[in-house]
């Protein structure tokens, strides 16, 4: 396992980050019982993983409780990250001082710890001044409840506004952002990745397997298996579940998955391994969030971090997944006809 500094901070994290959204029972999307979650965490640590990511939203706090119990006796060896902002029961929502203060204290209680290494804003709050948010987060750092700060699902503009606001209030800036990134979803290359580079944020990317599409689990014209993630989402009552699944099972995405299978076959590897290795090779990516449902799935994913893709494979993957994001240098001269 390799380790990198997160952004311009001194916090070193493993290139693989264990995502825990599957640990719990709400909506029937659980990885299984708590014993399986413990096996996954044990296997991750045994393979050299140090970075675990969770959120108060996941299964209405149950996930944090599971993670907290699994880390008893070995907390100091783990870089533990969680998120706040979303609704959890009657605790409200948003990035206000009132909500974040209550949310962090509740997360610490569920995790069974007195601090988290990385506390992340789960989404932007248009109703709270960003200066209030950044001042509140700085207070958490000064109180010793949080070591570093990050955000998730922010746009490039929101990232920049947050960093400027931290400077204005004399507070602590973000060191990371957690965006979605995969062969299916490359829009962050247009603005988010350059903003992170400019402002010194590491990228902790999620969704690298496109909900399983890039693992070769779904085929055109075939209904998802009922026990697969897509099958469960299409049959769940989780808000937005059907819409999210349908947005992934598009003709474009399935075309990319078909071509990925061919590239992987030429390299003698599984499609998921190649998809993850491609993301790991992209500029600015510090760590990749893995979301295994079993310890076996985890081991398959970790193999990607030992693989260096040849140039011809990288070029082919870039070609099949390319999206026109426009000029990345901020120039408008591409609009002027060439003479």
C-alpha positions, 0 to 999 in steps of 0.5 A, a space after each residue: 500500500 502506498 501513502 500520500 499527503 492529503 493536499 498541502 497538509 501533513 496528513 498521510 493517507 493510504 491510496 485506498 480509502 475504505 468507504 463504509 456506506 454499505 455498513 448498515 440496514 436502512 433501505 436493504 442496501 447493507 453489506 450484510 451483518 456487522 460481522 461481515 463489516 468487521 471482516 472487511 475492516 480487518 482485511 483492509 487494515 491487514 493489507 496496510 489500509 489506514 484511511 476509513 471514510 464514513 458519514 452521519 447520513 449513512 443508515 441514519 448513524 448506524 454506520 458510524 456506530 458499526 465503524 466505531 465498534 470495529 475500531 476499538 483498541 486500534 483507533 490511533 492507527 486509523 485516519 478516520 473521516 466523517 461528514 456532516 450536513 445531511 439530515 439525520 433523524 430530528 437533528 436538522 440539516 445544513 452547514 450552520 453553526 447550530 447544526 454542525 456543532 450538534 452533528 459533530 458531537 453526535 458523530 463523535 458519540 457514535 464513533 466512540 472517539 473524541 476526535 476525527 482526523 478529517 471532518 467534511 461538509 457533505 454538501 453545499 448549504 445555500 442558506 448559510 453564509 460560508 464565513 459562518 461555516 468556516 469559522 465554525 469548522 475552525 472552532 472544531 479544530 481549535 477545540 481538538 475535536 477535528 484535525 483537518 477539514 474537507 468537503 464533498 460534492 462541492 463545485 469548483 466555485 464553492 471550493 474557492 469561495 470556502 478557501 477565501 472565506 477561511 482566509 477572511 475569518 482567519 480560520 482553517 482551510 480545506 485540505 481535501 474534496 471528495 468528488 465523483 470520478 470514473 471512466 463514466 464521470 469525468 466532468 471534474 477535469 474541467 474545473 474541480 481538478 484545476 481548482 484543487 491543484 490551485 488551492 492545494 486540495 487532495 482529491 478523495 474520489 468516490 464512484 470509481 466503478 460507476 456503481 458496478 457498471 465498470 465491474 462488468 456486472 450489467 449487460 445491455 438488455 439484461 435486467 440487473 440481478 435482484 441482489 446486485 446494487 442496481 437490482 436493489 436500488 431499482 426495487 428500493 424505496 430509497 429517495 432517488 434510488 431508481 433515478 440514480 440507477 437509471 442514470 448509470 445504465 445508459 447506452 453510453 456507459 454500457 458502451 464504455 463498459 464493453 470497451 473496458 472489458 476488451 482492454 482488461 482482457 488484453 491485460 489479463 485482468 478484471 475490468 474493475 481492477 483496470 477501472 480503478 487503476 485508471 483512476 489511481 493514475 489520474 492527476 490530483 487523485 490522492 485516494 480512492 474510496 472503495 465500497 466493498 460488500 464483502 471481504 472478497 470484493 475488497 481484495 479484488 479492488 486492492 489488486 488495482 493499487 499494485 498495477 501500473 497501466 501501460 501507455 497504450 491502455 491508458 490512451 485507449 481508456 482515455 479515448 473511449 471515455 473522453 468528454 469535451 470539457 472545453 478549454 482548461 486554461 480559462 481562455 476564450 480564444 478557442 471561440 475565434 476562428 483560425 485564420 
